[in-house]
């Protein structure tokens, strides 16, 4: 263990994934999380392409696969339940619309926490209240009253990052609303759902409703999306969010009324804007941002978790390769990671645009360039190389570089 002390804010997926690699590279890592414990459940997230390689290098392939939703496929249907299209988990080598590795956010968070808890300090129910950095370190005051000094501080605290606002500027400066709102929550599985996801799209209004399986076969996950040119509901005001969801999904049809009837009983309701974070730089001195806090691609990209898993490997490796010099390490990481991020953000924007309600007065859209689209998909899934970092410390290396 080196004497490098790193504070990571956020214990969802990006934070513990980064903590895993920072610890393996020799840093003493503390993760602070404002929630009193890990948050269970949540949206299903995916790992495709190079992200599966990152999981394998962590030594967590078996643990992650054991926690999968095991969704076999998806049917898109009309409002009468007629099947319009079918997708299977084995399509595109497991990297298609339904990924081979699909897992609830909370379940992946638990896998990562269990893997790191013995070598990483976790502080729950606290947050960074103030920080001051100088040439040699960062002094941090915690809301709970503790004061400590670190060599590096990295914010992995999500779309609404408090650390980003504290160090880089207000939320509005970096968050790009994509004109869509997404909601999801678990419901009793009263619909005979068995490993198959069902999605109903209402093209005339740009709204969707979706019902998906989870590992607990007695439950299912309901998901809704609807267009919203602006979004000004406080992400902490749950009752206002529920009212908004009911209003915007009124008259949808299909299973929506039954799913909405469970809204008030949902223990894990979530609603937020579909948004991306766009920044000119992801670091300021000894303070960096990571994951959704730095480069959210939005849930509509299907790649937010992949960016976190791949980025964790690269950021820890580049910092360690630079001798923990923040300027050199953060710069190397950003140069390597930004093209991968930008490809995934483009996928997210294109997916949102595909849901737009058609304008009857608009000119017909040109035929898509499928060759260019296929190339973009490939860049978004596999568009970054994972160096072996063979000369760096690795507390788990037994012989040679990690294998994919």
C-alpha positions, 0 to 999 in steps of 0.5 A: 500500500502506498501513502496515496490517500484518495476520497471518492464521493458516491457508492452506487456503481462508479464509486465502488468500481473506481475504489476497486482499481485504486486499491489494487493500484496501491492507494488508500481509498475512502468512499463517502456516501450520503445515503445511510446504506447501499440503495437496493433495486433500481433500473436494470443496467447492462455491460457490453463489449469492452465493459465485459472485459473490464468485469473479467479483469476485476475478477467479478465475472462469476459474481456479476453473472450470478446476480443477472436478471436473466432476461431472455428477450424482449417483445415490443407490442402495440396497445392491444398487446400484439407483438411488433418485434422480438429481440433475444439476449443472444442477439449480436453476441450478447451485446444487443438491445437485451444484453447478456449481462443485465443486472439491477443497479442495486445488485451490481452496487452490492457486488462491487461493495462486497468485493471492496469492503475489506480493503476500502473504507466506506463512510455512509450517511455523510457527505463532503461539506467543504473542501480546499485544495493546495499544491500538495493535497485537499482538505475536506470537511464532512457534514458529520464534523470530521476533517481530513486531508487527501491527496486526491478527491474524485466525485462519482456522485451522479447526475446531480453531483454535489461535488461538481457544483461545489468545484466546477459550477452550477448544475445548469452549466453542465447538464443537458436535458434531452427532452424526456423523463424516465420513471421506474419502480417495482410492482407485484408480478401479476402479469405472468412475466417469465424472463421476457420484457414487454415494451409498448410504444405510443408513437403518436405521443412519444410515450412508452410503458415497459414491464420487465422481469427481475431476479425476484420472480414475484416482482417486476419492474415497471418503467415509463417515459414521456416527452418533456421539453423542460423539467423543473420538478425537484428530484427530491420531491417524490409526491410531485414526481408521482403526480407528474407521472400520472398526468403525463401517462393518462390515457396511455392504455395497454397495462399502464393503468394497472401499473400506475395503480401500484404507484403509491405502494412502490418502495423504490420509486424513481423519476428524473429527467433524461440528461447528459453531462457535457464538460470541457474538462473533468478535473480541477487540480487535485479534484476530479469527476467520474461516471455520470457526474462527469460524462453521463450518457443518459439511460437511453444510451444503455451504456452508463454502467459500461462507461463507469466500469471501463473508466474505473480501470483506465482512471486508476491505471492512468493516475498510477502510471503518472505517479499519482500526479493529478495533472498528468494522470487526469489528462491521460485518462481524459484523452483516452476516455473522451472519444468513447464517452462522445460515441455513447452520448451520441447513441443516447441522443439518437435513441431519444430522437427515435422516440419523438412523436412524428410531425405530420407537416414535416418533410419525410426523414432521409434514409439513415446511413446504416454503415455509419450507424453500425460504425458508431455502435461499434465505437460505443461498445468497443471503442477504447482499448484496455492497456495491460498496465503490466508495470504497475502495482496490482494487489491481485496479480498472480502471474502476468497481466490480467486476461480478458 
